[in-house]
Amino acid sequence: MNQQRRQPALFLAALALLAVGTAMLPTVKPPVGVGTKPPTGADLLFDGTRQMLDQNWTYWNGPRLSATLPIKWFLVKDPAGKGMVLNTNDPAAAGGKYGAADIVTKKLYRDARIHVEFMITEPGGNSGVYLQSRYEIQIVDGDTTSHGMGAVINESPSPYYAYAGIGKWNAYDIQFRTARFKDGQRTEPAMVTIYFNGKKVHDNQKISQVWGGPNSGIDGGNDGGKGITDTPGGLKLQAEGHNVLYRNVWIKPLELAKADTDF
């Protein structure tokens, strides 16, 4: 083979080897799980200090709100780590009055990557993470139904197998795409992908409505929760009169043009 023919042949062989090598590389996902630190561009929402709680959060002004500022959620020592963490047991929510003392970020969000760590300290402990103050990702010990732990509430089964249990820190890593609208009409539903303690438990799960009525979230009282509007909302954490703890809460705004929340 002459020099001119050898060079293209060697080049093509190198490309083939590169393609094979690239195909064999493992898929690498962003860091997920307990202890994941906020990436560049993320808003750290709670770092264990009262200052950050008051700076970034307020009570959610829903129809059942009965708590008054300053926020009555309180700081306690981390029972399984260092520093201080946030206890949801606001007196106004005693007896499970959800919506009476939920807290929400002052900043509003649309598409986002979200990280929340929580600990349930006693059997039956109940709270919830609300995306855009609408869509609840359930936190409740002992419930394995579509209304249970880790479920996109009433939209998906509970991935209870991923739950670490009472007295252990758990982590939700969430990529959320808000509903899309044209001329005031919803054209695409909200969508979410979730890792629960490092395990992918929901992949591009569509969310059809707000569940739980007007005391639960934005648009909950609009056409039975089906009347979703194009109103942005903050990240909301639920008080239900239980000793559920939170730490290391952060959110990174995104722009997800494509209907795909995988990460």
C-alpha positions as CSV (number, residue, x, y, z in Angstrom):
1,M,0.0,0.0,0.0
2,N,1.5,3.4,-0.9
3,Q,1.8,6.3,1.5
4,Q,-1.3,8.2,0.1
5,R,-3.6,5.1,0.6
6,R,-2.1,4.2,4.0
7,Q,-2.9,7.6,5.7
8,P,-6.7,7.6,5.0
9,A,-6.9,3.9,6.1
10,L,-5.1,4.7,9.4
11,F,-7.3,7.7,10.0
12,L,-10.5,5.6,9.5
13,A,-9.2,2.9,11.8
14,A,-8.5,5.5,14.5
15,L,-12.0,6.9,14.2
16,A,-13.5,3.4,14.6
17,L,-11.4,2.7,17.7
18,L,-12.5,6.1,19.2
19,A,-16.2,5.3,18.5
20,V,-15.9,1.9,20.2
21,G,-14.1,3.4,23.2
22,T,-16.7,6.2,23.6
23,A,-19.6,3.7,23.4
24,M,-18.0,1.7,26.2
25,L,-17.6,4.7,28.6
26,P,-20.1,4.5,31.5
27,T,-22.9,7.1,31.7
28,V,-22.0,9.6,34.4
29,K,-24.8,11.4,36.2
30,P,-24.4,14.5,38.3
31,P,-23.7,13.9,42.0
32,V,-26.8,12.8,43.9
33,G,-27.6,11.5,47.4
34,V,-27.0,12.6,51.0
35,G,-24.3,15.2,51.3
36,T,-24.4,16.4,47.7
37,K,-23.2,20.0,47.7
38,P,-24.8,22.8,45.6
39,P,-23.2,23.2,42.1
40,T,-22.1,26.5,40.6
41,G,-25.1,28.7,40.0
42,A,-27.3,27.1,42.7
43,D,-29.1,29.0,45.5
44,L,-28.3,27.6,48.9
45,L,-31.6,27.9,50.7
46,F,-30.8,26.5,54.1
47,D,-27.4,25.9,55.7
48,G,-28.4,25.3,59.3
49,T,-28.6,28.9,60.4
50,R,-31.5,31.0,61.6
51,Q,-30.2,33.9,59.4
52,M,-30.6,31.9,56.2
53,L,-34.1,30.6,57.3
54,D,-35.4,34.1,57.8
55,Q,-33.5,35.4,54.7
56,N,-34.8,32.9,52.2
57,W,-38.2,31.6,53.5
58,T,-41.6,32.8,54.7
59,Y,-44.9,31.2,55.4
60,W,-47.0,30.1,52.4
61,N,-50.0,32.3,52.2
62,G,-52.6,29.7,51.5
63,P,-56.2,29.8,52.6
64,R,-55.5,27.9,55.8
65,L,-52.5,29.9,56.9
66,S,-52.7,30.5,60.7
67,A,-49.0,31.0,61.6
68,T,-47.5,34.4,61.9
69,L,-43.9,35.6,61.3
70,P,-41.2,35.1,62.4
71,I,-41.2,31.5,61.3
72,K,-41.9,29.1,64.2
73,W,-40.0,26.2,62.7
74,F,-37.0,25.8,64.9
75,L,-33.3,24.7,64.8
76,V,-32.1,21.6,66.6
77,K,-28.8,19.8,66.7
78,D,-28.3,17.3,63.9
79,P,-29.0,13.9,65.5
80,A,-26.9,12.0,63.0
81,G,-24.3,14.6,61.9
82,K,-22.8,18.0,62.7
83,G,-24.4,21.4,63.0
84,M,-28.0,22.5,63.2
85,V,-31.0,21.3,61.2
86,L,-34.6,22.5,60.8
87,N,-37.6,21.0,62.6
88,T,-41.0,21.4,60.9
89,N,-43.0,21.0,64.1
90,D,-44.7,24.4,64.0
91,P,-47.4,24.8,66.7
92,A,-49.9,26.1,64.1
93,A,-49.8,22.8,62.3
94,A,-50.6,20.6,65.3
95,G,-53.0,17.8,64.5
96,G,-51.9,17.6,60.9
97,K,-53.2,20.9,59.6
98,Y,-51.3,21.0,56.4
99,G,-51.2,24.5,54.9
100,A,-51.4,26.2,58.3
101,A,-47.7,26.7,58.7
102,D,-45.9,25.5,55.5
103,I,-42.9,27.5,54.5
104,V,-41.9,28.6,51.0
105,T,-38.9,30.3,49.4
106,K,-39.3,34.0,48.8
107,K,-37.7,33.5,45.4
108,L,-39.9,32.0,42.7
109,Y,-38.8,29.3,40.4
110,R,-39.7,27.6,37.2
111,D,-37.5,24.8,35.7
112,A,-35.0,23.7,38.4
113,R,-32.6,21.2,39.8
114,I,-33.5,20.7,43.5
115,H,-31.8,18.9,46.4
116,V,-33.5,18.4,49.8
117,E,-32.3,16.2,52.7
118,F,-34.8,15.1,55.3
119,M,-35.0,12.9,58.4
120,I,-38.1,11.4,60.0
121,T,-37.6,11.0,63.7
122,E,-40.6,9.0,64.7
123,P,-43.1,6.5,63.2
124,G,-45.7,8.0,60.9
125,G,-43.7,11.3,60.5
126,N,-45.2,13.4,57.7
127,S,-44.1,16.3,55.6
128,G,-43.7,17.0,51.9
129,V,-41.7,18.8,49.3
130,Y,-43.8,21.0,46.9
131,L,-42.3,21.9,43.5
132,Q,-43.4,25.4,42.5
133,S,-45.7,25.4,45.5
134,R,-47.9,23.0,43.6
135,Y,-46.8,19.4,43.1
136,E,-46.0,17.4,46.2
137,I,-43.3,14.8,46.5
138,Q,-44.5,13.0,49.6
139,I,-42.6,12.4,52.8
140,V,-44.4,10.0,55.2
141,D,-43.1,7.1,57.2
142,G,-45.0,3.8,56.7
143,D,-47.0,4.6,53.6
144,T,-46.1,2.6,50.5
145,T,-49.1,3.6,48.3
146,S,-49.3,6.2,45.6
147,H,-49.9,8.7,48.4
148,G,-46.8,7.4,50.2
149,M,-43.1,8.0,50.6
150,G,-41.3,9.3,47.6
151,A,-44.4,9.3,45.4
152,V,-45.3,12.1,43.0
153,I,-48.4,12.2,45.0
154,N,-51.3,10.3,43.4
155,E,-49.4,10.3,40.1
156,S,-46.8,7.5,40.7
157,P,-46.2,4.5,43.0
158,S,-44.2,5.0,46.1
159,P,-40.5,3.9,45.7
160,Y,-40.5,2.9,49.4
161,Y,-37.6,0.6,48.8
162,A,-35.2,3.6,48.6
163,Y,-36.2,5.0,52.0
164,A,-33.4,4.8,54.6
165,G,-35.8,4.7,57.5
166,I,-36.4,6.5,60.8
167,G,-33.5,8.4,62.3
168,K,-31.5,8.4,59.0
169,W,-30.9,11.2,56.5
170,N,-32.6,10.8,53.1
171,A,-32.1,12.9,50.0
172,Y,-34.3,13.8,47.1
173,D,-32.5,15.0,44.0
174,I,-35.1,16.4,41.6
175,Q,-35.0,17.8,38.1
176,F,-38.2,19.6,37.4
177,R,-39.7,21.2,34.3
178,T,-42.8,23.3,34.8
179,A,-45.9,23.1,32.6
180,R,-45.9,25.0,29.3
181,F,-48.6,27.3,28.1
182,K,-49.7,29.1,25.0
183,D,-52.3,31.9,25.1
184,G,-53.1,31.0,28.7
185,Q,-53.8,27.3,27.9
186,R,-51.6,24.5,29.2
187,T,-49.9,22.7,26.2
188,E,-47.5,20.4,28.2
189,P,-47.8,19.1,31.7
190,A,-45.2,19.5,34.4
191,M,-42.5,16.8,34.4
192,V,-40.0,15.5,36.9
193,T,-37.2,13.0,37.3
194,I,-36.2,12.1,40.9
195,Y,-33.3,10.2,42.5
196,F,-34.1,9.0,46.0
197,N,-31.0,8.3,48.1
198,G,-29.0,7.9,44.9
199,K,-31.5,5.6,43.1
200,K,-33.5,6.8,40.1
201,V,-37.1,6.3,41.2
202,H,-39.0,8.5,38.7
203,D,-38.0,9.1,35.1
204,N,-39.8,11.9,33.1
205,Q,-42.9,11.5,35.3
206,K,-45.7,13.7,34.1
207,I,-47.8,15.6,36.7
208,S,-51.4,16.1,35.7
209,Q,-52.7,18.3,38.6
210,V,-52.5,19.7,42.1
211,W,-53.7,17.2,44.7
212,G,-55.0,18.0,48.2
213,G,-57.3,20.9,47.6
214,P,-56.7,24.7,48.1
215,N,-54.9,24.1,51.4
216,S,-52.2,22.1,49.7
217,G,-50.8,24.2,46.9
218,I,-51.2,26.9,44.2
219,D,-54.2,26.0,41.9
220,G,-55.3,23.3,44.3
221,G,-58.8,24.9,44.5
222,N,-58.9,25.7,40.7
223,D,-61.2,23.2,39.0
224,G,-60.4,20.5,41.6
225,G,-56.7,21.0,41.1
226,K,-56.8,20.5,37.3
227,G,-56.9,24.2,36.5
228,I,-53.1,24.7,36.4
229,T,-52.0,28.3,35.7
230,D,-48.8,29.8,34.5
231,T,-48.0,31.3,37.9
232,P,-44.5,30.7,39.2
233,G,-44.0,29.5,42.7
234,G,-41.4,28.9,45.3
235,L,-40.1,25.6,46.8
236,K,-42.5,24.7,49.6
237,L,-41.9,22.5,52.6
238,Q,-44.9,21.2,54.6
239,A,-45.6,21.3,58.3
240,E,-48.0,18.6,59.5
241,G,-47.3,18.7,63.3
242,H,-44.5,16.1,63.2
243,N,-40.8,16.2,64.1
244,V,-39.5,15.9,60.5
245,L,-36.0,17.5,60.0
246,Y,-34.5,19.3,57.0
247,R,-30.9,20.2,56.0
248,N,-28.8,21.0,52.9
249,V,-31.6,22.5,50.8
250,W,-30.6,24.1,47.5
251,I,-32.0,24.8,44.1
252,K,-30.4,25.7,40.7
253,P,-32.6,27.4,38.1
254,L,-32.6,25.8,34.7
255,E,-34.1,26.3,31.3
256,L,-35.3,23.0,29.9
257,A,-36.5,23.7,26.4
258,K,-37.1,20.0,25.6
259,A,-39.6,18.0,27.5
260,D,-37.0,15.9,29.2
261,T,-36.0,16.0,32.8
262,D,-33.5,13.1,32.9
263,F,-30.1,13.8,34.4
